[in-house]
């Protein structure tokens, strides 16, 4: 009985120590990645502001609104790397044998870390399903509305101004109190095209659109139609530009951070999939972190990142497939099932299976790291563009 109590006491100490180390590593990594992403966004938005496309005064508000979205996507990666760095250090410094000496196995490390993973899972699920979509929509609306406003206000007399989205241009002889005098407005898209000439243009911001009010002029419709175009004279003409049409240039990691879809199913499955990855990555992080002392604790980071980016890339491909084919029965669940099956094989064959990735030839040969790094670089490049 005494030995049993002593063994339980040791396990509790080891569990607490492991969780503290993983938590500190995860928080440090999360902070670093978060600052990098925020810094990248701030620089990108200021570049847009320097070109006159957005108001500099809204930049910090927009970045602040994107915080939940950034954190949601960075928590799984930070936790995964935190687990890998901590467990691989235990192997590299032989501290792992302290765990094994009390009858523990890698699966016990997973059990120790599972409560922490569940906390991250619940937090990410709340952010992903409720808070992040809401704040992201507000930031996009703010940027889109401001984009049209700034474009109109930046027009100079007797100079042709092309719209940011490349769908037309505006020309004005004079600008008086932010109203354009004797203007010409050309708008083109895949469905229709038209030209408006008017004595004056006034603008108005609405909740979901940007209203153009033309006073005394002519409207030329279907300019490029094979049949004859239509010409109409008017005293007052109002046109609405949908906010969704006014999208800024992508800054970075478009597929990851700037994703939007008209498919509710694709959005829902994506938002649920991000928290699910935390549980899968917990198993991957523990079982892929076995290293020998001479390899060092960071030997597993490159193959681990390759596995993570592959996981994320397959989820993105599945998400885009759902958006294009909403009737698809597979959804994103097949990606999680695939990685779950790989983990089951790895756990059941602890020293064979994915040892090719987490150890084996990838760690023994320095030349094998080149193709591994190249694959990782290509996947990251695909995510960025």
N, C-alpha and C positions, 0 to 999 in steps of 0.2 A: 504494500500500500504506500509505504514511504517512497519507494522508487518511482511508483506511478505518479505521485504528486510532484515529485522533483522533476520528472520528465515533462509533465504538463506545464510546470513553472518555466522551464527552459524554453518550451515552445512558445509560450506567451511573450517571453522576452524577445525571442527571435522574430516573432510576428510583429511586435511593436517596432523593433529596430528596422525591419524591412520596410514597413509602411512609412515610417518617418523618412527614410532615405529616398524612397520612390516619390513621396510627396514633395520633398525639397527639390529633387531633380526635375520633376514635372513642372513645378511652379517656376523654376529658373528658366527652363526651356520655353515655357509658355510666355513668360515676360519678354524674353529675347525675340521670339518670333512675332509677338504682338507689336513690339516697338518697331521691328523691321517693316511689318505690313502697314502700320499706321504712318510711319515715316514715308514709305513709298507713296501712299495715298495723298498725303499732304503735299509732297513735291509735285505729284501729278496734277492735283487740283490747282496749285499755284501756277503751274505752267498753263493750264486752261485759262486761269484768270488773267495772266499776262497777255494772252492773245485776245482778251476781251469777251470770252464766251461765258464766263460765270462771274458773279460778284464776289470779290475776295472776302466780304464780310460774312458770307454763309459757309465758308470752307470748314471752319471748326465745328459748326453745328452739324454739317453733313458727316464729317468724320466721327463725331461723337455718336450720331445715330447709327453708324455702322459698327460700333463696338460689339454689340451682341452677336452680330453675324460673324465678325472676325473670331471672337472667342469660341463660338460654336464649332467652327471648322478647325481651330487650332488645338482644342482640348484633346481630341483623340491622338493626334500626332505627338503632342507633348507628353501625354501619359505613356504612349508606346515607347518613345525614346527614353523616358525616365525609367521605365521597367528594364529596358535593355541595358542601359548604362549601369544601373544598380546591380542587376543580376550578373552581368558580365564581369563587373568588378569583384563580386564575391568569388567567381571562378578564378579570375586572374590572380587574386591575392589569397586564394585557397581558403577563404572564410566559409565557402559553401560547405566544406566538410564538417563545419560546426553544426550545420543544419542536418546533414546526412547522419551525423553521429548519434542523433536522438531519434533516428528512424524516419526522417522526413525524406520526401521525394519531390521532384519538380511540381507534381500536381498539388502538393501541399503548399508550395509557394503561391500557386494560383489561388488556392483557398484563402491564404493569408491576405492576398491583395484584392480579393473579390469585393469585400465591403467598400473599399476605396473606389473600385471600378464602378460599383452600383451608384455611389454618390455622384461620380462624374456622369454616369449614364442618365440619371434623373435630371441633373442640372442641364446637360446638353439637350435632353428631350424637351424640357420646358423652353429653353432658349430657341431651339430649332423650330418647334411647332407654333409657338405663341409670340414670343418677344421679337426675335430676329426678323421674321417676315414683315411684321408691323413697322418696325423702325426702318427697315430697308426700303419699304414702299414709300414712307414719308421722305426719306433722303432722296430717292429717285424723283419723286414729285417735286421736291424743292429744287433739285438740279435742273429738271426739265423745264419747269416754269421759268426759272431764272435764266435758263439758256436762251429762250425766245425773247424774253424781256431785254437781256443784255445785248442780243444781236440787233434788235430794233433800235435800242438806244445808242448803239455804237456806229450807226450809219452816218456817214458824212455827206454833205451836199455834193451833187454832181460827180459821185463816185459809185460804180456798180458794186453792190455788196452781195456776195454769194452766201446762201444759207448754209449753216454748218453741216446739215445732212446731205448737201449736194442736190437738193430737190428744186432749186430755183434761185432767183436773185431779186433784189429790190434796188430801185434807182429813184432818187429824189433830187429835185432842183434846189429845194431849200428845206431847212429844218428849223421850225419855230416852236419853242416850248415843248420839245419832244414830239411834236406833230410833224409829219412829213408832208411837204407841199409839192404838188405836181409830180406824182409818183407813177412808177411803172413796176408792176409786181408780176413775175412769172413763176408759176408753180407747175412742176411736172412730176409724174410718177408712172408706175406701170399701168394704171387704169385710165387716167385722164390727164389732160394738160389744159391750162388756161392762162390768159394774160389779162391783167387788169390795169387800166390807166385811169387815174382819178386826180381830182384837184387837191384832195387832202386825205391823209390816213391817220386815224386815231386808234389806239390800242387799249385793250382792257384785259386784265387777268381774272379768270374764273377759277372755280375749284378744280375742274378737270380739263380745261382747255384754255387756249390763248386766243382772244377774239380780235380780229382785224375789222375795223369799221371804215370802209371807203366811202367818200362823199363826192358825188357828181363825177361820173366817169362812164367808161365802157368796159364790157366784159367780153372777151374773145374766148370761146370754148372750143375744145377738140382741135387744137391748132395743127396737130400732126396726123389727124385722121385722113384716110384716103378720100372720104367724102368731104363735102364743103363744111367749113367751120360755122359756128353760130356766133353772131354778134348781137349784144344787148346793151342798151343804154340804161343807166340807173341814176337815181338821185341819192340813194343810200343803199349800200351793200355791206352785209356782214358775213365774214367767213371765220370759221373756227379751225384752229390748228390743234389737234389732239396732243395732249401732253406726252402720251406714250410715243409719239412720232419723234419727239425732240430728244434724242439720245446723244449723250456726249461720247467722244472717242473713248474707247477702252484704254485703261491705263496699264493693267497687268493682271495676270491670272484670271482672264475673262471667264473661262469655263468653271472656275471654282468660286470666285467671290462675286462675279457680276451676272450669275445665272438668273434668268427669268423665263417663265414658260406659261403659255396659255392653258396648258394641260394641268388641271388640278390633281390628277392622279400622279403625274410625274413629280410635281412639287411635293405632294404628301409622302410618296415613297422615298424621295431624296431626303426630306427632313427627318424621316424616321430612320433611314439607313445610317445617317451620321452617328447617332447614339449607339446603334447596334455594333458599329465597328469597334467601339471601345472594348466590348466584351471579347470579340474575336482577337483584337490586337493584344489583349492581356495574355491570352494563351500563346500567341505567336511570340510575344516579347520574352516570356519565360523560357519557352522551349527552343528559341533560336539563339539564346545568349550563352550557350556553353562554349567556353574558350579554354585553352591551355595557358599557363602562366607566361610562356614566352611570346604568346600572340598579343597580349594586352587587352584591356577592357574595350577598346574601340574597334577591334577587329570585326565585330558583328554589325557595326553601324551601317556600312555600305550595303551589305546584303539585306539588312533590315529595312533600310530606306527603299531599296528596290522592291521588296515585298509590299511595303506600304503604298508606294506610288502605283504599283500594278493594281492593287486592291482599289485604290481611289479611281484610277483610270477606267477600270471595268465598270465601276459604279456610274461614272460619267457617261460612258458609252451606253450603258443600259438606260440611263435617264434620257439621253437624246433619242434612243430607240422608242421609248414610251411616248415622247413628245411627237414623234413622227407617226407612230402607229399606236394610238390609244387603246386599241382592242387587243394588244399583246397580253397574253396570259402569264408570261414569264416575269414581267416586271423587273425589279431589282433583286428579288429574293434569290434568284439563281446564283448571284455573285456571292452572297453570304453563305449559301449552301455549298458552293464550290470550295470556299476557304474553310468552312467547317469540316468538310470531308477530308481536306488536306491535313487539317489539324488532328482529326481522328486517326488517320493513317500514321502521322508522325508520333502521336502519343502511344499508339499500340506498338510501333516499331521504333522505339526511342533512339536507337543507335544506327538506324538505316535511313530510310525515307528521305526527309528534307535535310538530312545531314549533308547532302550534296550542296545545299544552299547555305545553311547556317555554319557549316564547318567544312570538313572534307577538302575537296579539291580547291574550293574558293579560298580557303585560308592557307593551304599548304603552298600554293603557287602564287608568286607575286604577279605573274603574267596574267593570271585569270582575273585579276581585279580590273584590268583595262576594259575587256568587253562588258563586264558587269557595270562599271562606271559609265561606259558609253550608252548602254541600254537605259540606265537611270537618267542620263542627260537628255536622251531623246524623249523619254516619257515626260520629263519636266518641261522640255521645250514645247511638247504638244499641249500640255496644260496651260502654258503661258499664252500661246497663240490661240 
